[in-house]
C-alpha cells in the first residue's frame, strides 16, 4: 500500500537534490560563485563554461539529467563573469593556467578530490590543461565544442581578417559571418537590457548554426538571466586576453591518461569540426562524437543527447 508520508519524503528529497546549493569560493584574492546539485556521495561532474559565459549557461535541463543519472554536479562562474569577482586585468593579468587553478579551487571548496571534468569551448581547454598538469584530480575528461590546448587562434583570426588562408597545418578560423557578428556584439553599458539583447541575439543566431530551428525566446531568456546576474558585462572579454596569453603546448595532451570524450557540433562556426578532430587525435584513446546540427551553443533541444553522452562516459 502506498504511504502518503513516504511519498512526501521521497518528493522532498528529490526536490532538494535538484535544487542548487550556492557557495562563494575565495581563492587567489578573488571570490568565485559556485553551485552544486545532487547527493554528496555521488561521483562529481564539474561543468566548466567557455569564455565570457556564466556557469548558469550550463542549461538546467542538462544539470537535472546528470543529477537524475546519479551524479553530483557543480557549476561555477569564472572570474570576471556572473557573480564572481571582477578583476582589473591591466593590474592583475591572468592566463588559462590561472583559470584552471580557479576550477581546482572550486573542487577543493566542495571537498572533492577527483571529478569528471566537462568543459565547453574555453572550458574544454581549461579541462584539458587540468588533465595534463593535475591528472590525479581527473576521473574522465569531456571536451565539448573546443579545440586542442595551446592552439593559436589569435593568429588564425588575424589571417582570416586579412583575407589570408590558414597557414599550413593551422586549424580553420571562425566563419567570416561569425567574426562580423562578434565585432557587432560588444555590449553598450548605456544601452540597458533591451539594447543588450538587440546586440546579443543576432550573435546567438550565428553561433547556433543554420540546421536546428532557432528559438529566439530561449536565447532571450538566457541572456536576460546573464544580464541580471552580471557585475560587469564587459569584464568577460578578459577571457580572450587570458587565452591569447596562454603558453601551453598541445604536445602535452599526449600525456593525458584520463578516458576522454570529444563532443563537437557539425555546424560549429567558432571552432569548425576539424578542431574537435584535432583534439581527439592529440589525446591517446580519445573518442570523437560529432553532434549533427549543433553549432557553438547549447540549445535545450539537445539537453537529453548531451547529458546522455556525458553520463555514458563519466562512469
Secondary structure, DSSP 8 states (H G I E B T S, - for coil): ---HHHHHHHHHHHHHHHS-EEEEEEETTEEEEEEEES-TTSEEEEEE--TT--GGGS-HHHHHHHHHTTEEEEEE--TTSTTS----TTTS---HHHHHHHHHHHHHHTT-S-EEEEEETHHHHHHHHHHHH-GGGEEEEEEES---TT--HHHHHHHHHTT----TT------HHHHHHHHH----TTSHHHHHHHHHHHHHHHHH-SSS---HHHHHHHHHHHHHH-S-TTGGGHHHHHHHT----GGGGGG--SEEEEEEETT-SSS-HHHHHHHHHHSTT-EEEEETT--SS--GGGHHHHHHHHHHH--
